[in-house]
Amino acid sequence: LALLADAHLRANQTNEGLSVIAEAEDLIESSGETRWQAETVRLRGALMHRAGADKDDVQTIYQRAIEIGLGQKAHWLQLRAAISLGQLWRDQGQLVKARELLSPLYTSFTEGLDTPDLRKIRTLLSELP
């Protein structure tokens, strides 16, 4: 469901994506399977952002996704949520805040530096002072 929601996000189909995320969240709640919860929360934030939701609400959702990833020791999902929040802050002109969030996360990875997520964070960090 997270992959389907991501496909809807990429296709700019926000309503469909949000519907899929609601289904995923219901499944997480009913099954207790939380392995991908950080990603579904991040995707909800990304879809809401694309739909024009209040930036503070989107920020809160991204921060929740980061906390879930951290709590589950799901470092890649935490990283993806941090990238989304860092991009939001960059777009709002909160460049130092974005760097302070992203830099320690990026430097904590010693492998997989050519993966799409780490390339994305490296590019984002290069845009920040």
PyMOL commands that set and color helices and strands:
alter all, ss='L'
color gray80, all
select helices_A, chain A and resi 2-10+14-31+37-50+55-71+75-91+95-107+116-126
alter helices_A, ss='H'
color red, helices_A
deselect
rebuild
show_as cartoon
